[in-house]
Amino acid sequence: MTTATIVEAVAPRATVIPNTSSFRQAPAPSARVHGREGAPGRSAGTAARKRERKPGTARKPGGSHNPQPAAVCLWKRCLDLFIVLLSLPFVLPLMAAVALWIRLVSRGPAIFRQKRIGLNGQTFTLYKFRSMHVNADNSPHAKHFSQLVKSGSPMVKLDLLCDSRLIPLGCLLRAAGLDELPQLFNVLRGDMSLVGPRPCLPEEYRFFSHSQRVRFQALPGLTGLWQSVGKGVSTFDEMNEMDARYVRTASPLLDLSIICCTPLALLRQMRLAWQSRRSAAAKKATFECYGAKPLGGYSTQRLR
């Protein structure tokens, strides 16, 4: 069965639970499609339905997806608020210390804002602690991600130790997950959940096939099934299989299990980051491959 046939067969089901936030007001039945002179009797609604059924047309960010059931959304929201509000008194002093360090060692704001793709393919603003200098070049990451997807290699992160783009101790912030702490406010706002698929960048959205976009049926998360058990060792397709499995089987017990496993996963990342500092040859080759300028002495951190 071809991809075009799959898209054509699945597309009508996407209207069962519509994403009303992306709907526009329908024109009157007698309205004609502008710019299509010579086609009498064709209404704007008919033309829109034909465009939706066009085979081989990929959904763009903002398109409709079938969200998780309301019951799942309810218990996830309650669990998120309970854990975040309970942990904030302990986390806020740590966040203040990280923000102070960033302001002391580099110019620019401590918080980094970035557009990501979340629930139903909608774009939202994600918050992170800035671990790179202001206006750092992102092209090495884009090239690295594209190559990993096309080659089927494990999804390891191009995290450049002692790269000139990183601020002092920026590699530690990333390995320990401290740069992700501001996303607790994304959770409070409802843009994210504590557990769910990681939100992708807008330019990465096109790499997900129609069947893999089931991940956008759930709120993106700070951590997830892939991050806790498969990070750095699974391919792009395997990552999406894990995320799809989570979307289909989400439960309070599974969320709590993933949250409990996350500290161990972070310790594993920090250990790998420390080990990667002892290799210099791999670092030099990676920097040259993706066009970044390295500083001597350390290797690329093989994490995501």
N, C-alpha and C positions, 0 to 999 in steps of 0.2 A: 504493500500500500504506500503511495507516495505521500510526501509531506503536504502537498496541496490538497489531497483528498482528506487527510486528517484534519486540516484546518477547516475545510468546508463542512465536515461532519460534526465537528465540535462547536463551531462558532455559534449556532442557534442556541445551544444550551447556556451560553453566557448571559442570556437575557432572562433566565429564571429568577435570579436575584440581582436586579440591576444595581449599578453604582450610580445612584441618583445625583451624586455631587458633580458628575461629568455630563449630565443631560442638558440639552438646550431646549428652549421652548419650541414645540413643533409648529411648522407653518400651517396655514389653512389648507384644506384639501385642494383648493383651486390654484394654489401657488405653483408657479412654474420655476424650473431650475434656471438660474441666471447663467448666461453664457452658453446655453444649449439651444440656440434658436434653430427652428426647423424640426423640433421634436415635440409637436403638439400633444397635449393630454398627459404628459409626463409630470407627475407631481414631485416636489422635493423629497417627500417621504419615500416614494418608490425608488428614486435615484439613490437615496441614502442606503436603503436596504440592499440594492444591487451592489453598491460599493462595499458593504459589509460582507457580502457573500463572495466577493471576488477571490478566487483561489490564489494561494501563495502570498497573500498580503499579511505581513506580520503586524501584530498589535504594537502600538506605540505606548510609551509611558502615559498614563492617564486613562487608558482603555479599561473596559469593565472586566472584572474577574469575579468568580464566585467566592465570596468571603466565607470564613469559618462560621459555623452555626452560632446563633445568638447566645446559647447557653455556654459555649466555649468562651466567647468574648466576655461574658459576664464574670465567670470565675477567674479568668486570667486577669481581668482588670482589678478585681478585688484582691487577688494574690499579689499583683504588682504593687498596688498602693500600700498594702499592709507591710510588705518587706522593705520597700523604699522608705516609707515614713519611719519605720522602726530603725533603719540603718543610718538615716541622715545625721543624727547627732554624733555618730562616730565617724562618718565619712567626711563631713564638712571641714573639720580641722585638717584632715589630710589633703583635701582639695585646696584649702587655703595655702598650705605649705607648698604644694606643687605649683600653684599659680604664682606665688611669691618668687620661687626659684626661677621660673620661666622669665619673669619680668626682670630679675637681677642679671641673668646671663645673656639676654637677647633683647633687641628692640622689637616693639610691636605688642599687640594684645596677647594675653595668656590664652584666651579662648579662640579656637579656630572653627569657623562655620563653613559647612560644605553641603551642597545639594546631593541628596540621595533618593533612591527609588524605594518606596515602601508599600504599604497596603494598597491593593487594587492598582498597582503601577503608578500611584500618585507620587509626586515629588514633595519632599519636605526638607527642612533645614536641620542638619545633624550637628551636634556640638561635640567638640573634642578639645583637649588641651593641645596647644600647638607644640609639636616636637621638632619642627623644622623652622628655618629662618623664613621671614616674610617673603612672599612671591617666589618660593622655591619651585623649580621646574618639575612638573609632574609627568613629563613624557617618558622617563625611564620606567615608571610604574605601568603606564598604558601599554608600552611595548612588551613588558614582561608578562602582563596578564594575557595579552593576545597570543603570545607564543605558548604559554602554558595551556590555554584552551585548545589551540590548534594541534599541539603535539601530544596531548593526552598525558602530560607529565603531572606529578603530584603538585597540588596547589600550595607551593611554598612562597613565602612573602619576600619580595625584594626590599629588605630592610637594611639599609646601607650603614654599617657601623663606621663611625668616624668619617662619614661622608661630609663634605663641606656644607651640605644642605641641612644637616642635623645640628640642633643646638647641643651644648654640653649635657651629657647624660640623657639625651633624647632617645638613644637606643634602649636605655633602662626603662624609661617611661613606657615605651612600646612593648617591651618584653613582659613587663609586669602588668600590663593592661591599665596602668594609671592614666594614660591619655584618654581612656574611654569613660572615665568617671563622670564628666559633665553630661553624658547621655542619660544619667538618672533623671535629669530635668526633661529630656525627651520622653521618658517613661511617664513622668507626672503629667505632661501635656497630652499624652495619649498617642503621640506619634510612633512610639516604640513600646515593646514589652521587655521584661527581663529576659525571657526565653523566646527565641524565634530565629528564622533565617537572617543572616547578616544583610543589611541593606546595601545594594550595589550602587556604583556611580552611574550617572545617566549614560555615559559613553560605553559602559559595560552591558547595558540592558540588551543590546542587539545580539549578544553572544548566547542568550538564553533562548532555546527553541520553544515552540508553543507549549509542548508538553511539560517542559521544565519550569514554565512560569506559574505552575501550581504553588510555588514558594511565595508568590505575591498574594495568595489568598489569606495569609496570616500576617499579623503585625511583625515587622522586623524586630530582632532582639539584640540585647547586649551580649548574650551568649546563646548557644544552641547545641543541638545534637552533634553537628559536624565539628563545632569548636571544641567540644569536650572529649570526643573520641577519635576524630579523623583529621584534625587540623595538621597540615604539613605532610601527611602521608597519603591522602586520597586525591584522586583526579577531579577535574571539573564535573564530569558526569556523576562520579560517586558522591561528590558533595551535594549535588542536586537531588540524588536519590535519598540521601539522609534527610535533607530538608523536606522533601515531599513526604517521607515516612513520618516525620514529626507532625506535619500539617494534618495528616490523616488520623494520627493516633494521639493527639495532644490530650493530656490529662494532668490534673494537679500533682499526682505522684511522679509523673515523668518530668514535669517542670522542676519539682523539688530535687529530683535525682540529678538533673543536669546542673542545677545551681550548686549542689554539693560537690559535683565532680569538677567544676570550673577552677577552684583554687589549685587542684592537682595539675590541671592542664597548664595553668599559668606558671607553676613551678617547673614543669617540664620545658616550657618555652624559655624561661630564664636560664635553665641549665644548658639548653642548646645554644642560647645566645652567648653564654660564657665560653662554651667549647669552640664556637665559631671564631672567636677572637684569636685563636692560636694558628689559624691558617691564613696565609697571605696570598697564595697563588690564585685561589678561587675568586677572591675579592677583585684582584686586578683584572681577571678575565671578564668577570661580570660587569664591572664598571665600563670597560671598553666596549662590551657588547651593547649596552644600553645608552651609551653616550654620556655617562656621568663622569665627573672628575673625582677620583679617590685620593685619599691621603694615605700614606704608607702605614703598614703594620697590621691591618686587620682584614677579616674576610667578610663576605656577605652573610647576613643572618638568614638562615633558611627557615623562615617562619611565615605564618600568615595570621 
